[in-house]
Amino acid sequence: MDHRFLRSRGACAAARMPVRRVLFFLALASGLAVAACGGGSSDGDSAATTLGDAVSITIATTVSTTGGTQDRSPDELGESVVATWAEAMQKLIELLNTKPEPEAVRGEVEQLKEEYVAKLVEFGRQREALDAGIKAQVSVRTAAGLEAAGGEDWYSSYLSLYEGYQAGDQEFANLLASFNILTQYADFDLLKQQSPEEAARLGIE
């Protein structure tokens, strides 16, 4: 699969999310990947790096996303972030499977997003308690899990649904696109860089 490494600038990433290719957002502080969001400007320079020796993982359905949070290893924390994101994506697909009109489902989609934002912010608080080297390990495991998600059938379904709505209500399409970068809420440095208004709203300083 042809993977793209993308660094978003807040809403820029959501509004310009490509389809048919997995996109995932890595912790910039750990230097795992960099690229620029073109934003329609001329500074579309980009660069990419590989995950090195990071092991790609399949989304583990057995990973607990609640409780027992204080004794997670860095790998377990990274996997929990990805499993929680994957759960949110699949619940979103369930809401949209019948292709309802945006206004009929917008409130439920917004509520679903806020539910999982809260869960991911809790993981972010756990990550903040770690030193820089351990944070990087969490980021590597998260990145590997997000990469693996690109081959999942449910992710293809998500991209197809997004593409279908993109032609209509752009605001709603952007809301759907924002699910693709929910893992930024588990990385406060990344969230503050990409979505400072969201960080402020959530009291993340």
C-alpha positions in Angstrom: 0.0 0.0 0.0 1.2 3.5 -0.8 1.2 5.4 2.5 1.4 9.1 2.9 2.9 10.9 5.8 1.1 14.1 6.5 1.5 17.0 8.9 -1.7 18.9 9.2 -2.4 22.4 10.2 -5.6 22.1 12.1 -8.7 22.3 9.9 -6.4 22.3 6.8 -5.9 18.5 7.2 -9.6 17.8 7.7 -10.7 19.8 4.7 -8.1 18.3 2.4 -8.2 14.7 3.4 -7.4 12.5 0.4 -9.4 9.3 -0.3 -8.2 5.8 -1.2 -5.0 6.2 0.8 -4.5 5.8 4.5 -3.5 9.1 6.2 -2.3 9.1 9.7 -0.8 11.8 12.0 2.4 11.1 13.9 3.9 13.0 16.8 6.0 15.8 15.4 8.1 16.0 18.5 9.4 12.5 18.0 10.3 13.2 14.4 8.6 10.1 13.0 7.3 11.8 9.9 7.0 15.3 8.3 5.2 16.8 5.4 3.3 19.9 4.6 -0.4 20.5 4.2 -0.5 22.5 0.9 -3.5 24.6 1.8 -3.6 25.8 -1.8 -0.5 27.9 -1.4 2.9 27.6 -3.1 4.7 26.3 0.0 3.8 22.7 -0.7 7.2 21.4 0.3 7.2 18.0 1.9 9.4 15.4 3.3 8.8 11.9 4.5 10.6 9.4 6.7 9.9 5.8 7.3 8.9 4.2 10.6 12.3 2.5 10.7 12.2 -0.7 12.7 8.8 -0.1 14.2 6.6 -3.2 14.0 3.3 -2.8 12.2 0.5 -4.0 14.4 -3.1 -5.0 13.7 -5.8 -3.2 15.5 -6.2 -5.3 18.7 -9.8 -5.8 19.6 -8.7 -7.2 22.9 -7.0 -4.0 24.0 -8.9 -2.4 26.9 -9.8 1.3 26.4 -11.0 1.9 29.9 -9.7 1.2 33.3 -6.3 0.0 34.5 -4.7 3.1 32.9 -1.9 3.7 35.3 0.1 0.5 34.7 0.1 0.5 30.9 3.4 0.0 29.2 4.3 2.5 26.4 3.4 -0.1 23.8 0.1 -0.8 25.5 -0.7 2.9 25.7 0.0 3.4 22.0 -2.1 0.4 21.2 -4.9 1.6 23.4 -4.9 5.0 21.6 -5.2 3.2 18.2 -7.9 0.8 19.4 -9.9 3.7 20.8 -9.6 5.6 17.5 -10.6 2.4 15.5 -13.6 1.9 17.7 -14.7 5.5 17.1 -14.3 5.1 13.3 -16.3 1.9 13.3 -19.1 3.4 15.3 -19.1 6.3 12.8 -19.5 3.9 10.0 -22.5 2.3 11.7 -24.1 5.7 12.0 -23.6 6.3 8.3 -24.1 2.9 6.8 -27.6 3.8 5.4 -26.2 7.1 4.0 -28.6 9.3 6.0 -28.9 13.0 5.2 -26.3 15.1 7.1 -28.9 17.0 9.1 -30.5 13.7 10.2 -27.3 12.4 11.8 -25.1 15.4 12.4 -25.9 15.7 16.2 -25.2 12.0 16.7 -21.9 12.3 14.8 -20.8 15.3 16.9 -21.8 13.6 20.1 -19.8 10.5 19.1 -16.7 12.6 18.3 -16.9 14.4 21.7 -17.2 11.0 23.5 -14.0 9.8 21.9 -12.2 13.1 22.3 -12.7 12.7 26.0 -11.3 9.2 26.0 -8.3 10.1 23.9 -7.6 13.2 26.1 -7.4 10.9 29.1 -4.7 8.9 27.2 -3.0 12.2 26.5 -2.8 13.0 30.2 -1.2 9.6 30.8 1.3 10.3 28.0 2.2 13.7 29.5 3.4 12.0 32.7 6.1 10.2 30.8 9.6 11.4 29.9 10.4 12.3 26.3 12.0 9.0 25.4 9.0 7.0 26.6 6.6 9.4 24.8 8.4 8.7 21.6 7.9 5.0 22.1 4.2 5.5 22.6 4.2 7.5 19.3 6.0 4.8 17.4 3.5 2.2 18.5 0.6 4.5 17.7 2.0 5.3 14.3 2.5 1.6 13.5 -1.1 0.8 14.5 -2.4 3.6 12.3 -0.4 2.4 9.4 -1.8 -1.1 9.8 -5.3 0.3 9.8 -4.9 1.3 6.2 -5.4 -2.3 5.2 -8.6 -2.8 7.2 -12.0 -3.2 5.4 -13.6 -0.8 7.8 -11.1 1.9 6.9 -11.9 1.5 3.2 -15.6 1.8 4.1 -14.9 5.1 6.0 -13.1 6.5 3.0 -16.0 5.6 0.7 -18.5 7.2 3.0 -16.4 10.3 3.3 -16.1 10.6 -0.4 -19.8 10.3 -0.9 -20.6 13.1 1.6 -17.8 15.3 0.3 -19.7 16.1 -2.8 -22.5 17.6 -0.7 -22.4 19.3 2.7 -18.8 20.4 3.0 -19.1 21.2 6.7 -20.4 17.7 7.4 -17.7 16.2 5.3 -15.1 18.1 7.3 -16.7 16.7 10.5 -16.2 13.2 9.1 -12.7 14.0 8.1 -11.9 15.1 11.6 -12.4 11.6 12.9 -9.3 10.6 10.8 -7.1 12.7 13.1 -8.7 12.0 16.5 -5.5 10.5 17.8 -4.0 14.0 18.0 -6.0 14.4 21.2 -3.8 11.8 22.8 -0.7 13.8 22.0 -0.9 17.3 23.6 2.1 18.7 21.9 0.7 17.8 18.5 -2.8 19.0 19.4 -1.5 22.4 20.6 0.5 22.7 17.3 -2.3 21.6 15.0 -5.4 22.7 16.8 -4.6 25.3 19.4 -8.2 26.4 19.8 -9.2 22.8 20.6 -6.4 22.5 23.1 -7.6 25.7 24.8 -11.2 24.5 24.8 -10.1 21.4 26.6 -7.9 23.2 29.1 -4.7 21.7 27.7 -1.8 24.1 28.2 
